[in-house]
Amino acid sequence: MMAKLHASTDHNSNLNHRQQDNDFRSIGHYTYVNPAFCALYGTNAEDLLGRHYSDDVHEDDRAMVDEFFSKLLAPPHTVSFIHRENTVLGVRRLEWTGKGIMNAQGELVEFVGIARDVTDRLDLIDKLAEQAYHDELTGLANRRFLTQQAHLELERAQRYQRPLSLFILDIDHFKIVNDHYGHPSGDIVLKQLSLLMKDALREHDLIVRIGGEEFAVLLP
């Protein structure tokens, strides 16, 4: 397989793959890259030309990418996926959409697609999701996440007839700490208690900061 890549200045890129057989691992080398695509990877054309498309795919995503490309052999010969790519600028997440071009014999002869760098957008989504379900000060899960998980764990406990425990605890006289030593000192106490509970409990136990000095521990 030969590959020909193009990219526009807004970090969109086109990719054409040409295949001589069905072995996606032995084919798929870049034959052309334009300056914008090089900028996306933080490198130059000389470094990219001749490389296999899978060379820069994150090792944990290679099997997934190969599977998506293999789907080009079956109707409707289209793919759409997001994967991680190793670049000089670090690990980036690219969104690929494309279509395989078939010849009269029904063989895949070309892949035409568009790649878009969606790293910043997905990182923001991940960050917002983290903030929605976790306490900013301690890094523990928050009340919203506890409510969600408690329903799931209760259903699981009932289904499999397993015990489920929920502990509610708080810090005695915590207001005195804040009043005498200030809120920054109170924050330190909360964070240290969170670390102590993490060390003492199992990895799959859920530790939650409900609010203030109140905590909950869900033990499946």
C-alpha positions, 0 to 999 in steps of 0.5 A, spaced: 500 500 500 502 507 498 500 513 502 499 520 500 497 525 505 495 532 505 493 537 510 490 544 510 493 550 515 487 548 519 490 542 521 485 538 517 489 532 512 487 528 507 490 521 506 490 516 500 492 509 501 493 504 495 492 497 497 495 491 492 493 485 497 489 485 504 495 485 508 494 492 512 501 491 516 505 490 510 503 496 506 501 503 507 507 507 507 507 515 506 509 517 499 507 525 500 506 529 505 505 537 505 507 542 510 501 543 514 501 535 515 508 536 517 506 541 522 501 537 525 506 532 527 512 537 528 516 534 523 518 535 516 517 531 510 524 527 510 522 524 516 515 522 514 516 519 507 517 512 507 514 511 514 508 506 515 502 509 517 502 504 523 509 507 525 506 513 529 500 510 532 500 509 539 502 502 541 495 501 545 491 503 539 494 499 533 490 493 533 484 498 533 486 502 527 488 495 524 481 493 525 478 499 522 482 499 516 480 492 515 473 494 515 474 498 508 474 491 505 467 490 506 461 495 504 460 501 505 467 501 505 467 507 510 471 508 517 470 513 522 475 513 528 479 516 533 486 514 535 492 516 539 498 518 535 505 519 537 508 526 534 514 530 536 509 535 539 507 529 544 501 524 544 495 527 539 488 524 538 486 524 531 479 523 528 479 520 521 473 519 517 474 516 510 472 511 504 475 506 500 475 506 493 474 499 490 476 497 483 471 493 478 474 486 481 471 489 488 478 490 490 480 496 495 485 500 491 485 507 494 483 510 501 481 517 501 480 520 508 480 526 512 484 527 519 483 532 524 487 533 531 481 533 536 486 533 542 484 540 545 477 538 544 477 532 547 482 534 553 477 539 555 471 534 555 475 530 559 477 535 564 469 538 564 467 530 566 473 530 571 470 536 574 463 534 574 464 528 578 470 529 583 472 534 588 477 539 586 480 540 593 481 532 595 481 529 588 476 524 591 469 523 588 463 528 589 456 527 591 454 527 584 458 521 583 456 517 589 449 518 587 450 515 581 455 509 583 450 507 589 445 506 584 449 501 580 452 498 586 446 497 589 443 493 583 449 489 583 449 487 590 441 485 589 442 481 583 448 477 585 446 477 593 453 480 595 454 485 601 454 492 600 456 497 605 456 505 606 460 509 611 458 516 613 464 520 617 466 527 618 471 530 622 470 532 629 471 539 631 473 541 624 470 548 625 475 549 630 481 548 626 478 553 621 477 558 626 484 558 630 489 556 624 485 558 618 482 555 612 488 553 608 490 549 614 483 546 614 484 544 607 491 541 609 487 536 614 482 534 609 487 532 603 491 529 608 485 525 611 483 523 604 490 520 603 490 516 609 483 513 607 486 512 600 492 508 603 487 504 608 482 502 603 482 497 597 483 500 590 475 498 588 472 502 594 469 508 593 471 514 597 467 521 597 467 528 599 460 529 600 462 536 602 465 540 608 468 535 612 463 530 611 466 524 607 462 517 605 466 510 603 462 505 599 464 498 600 462 493 594 
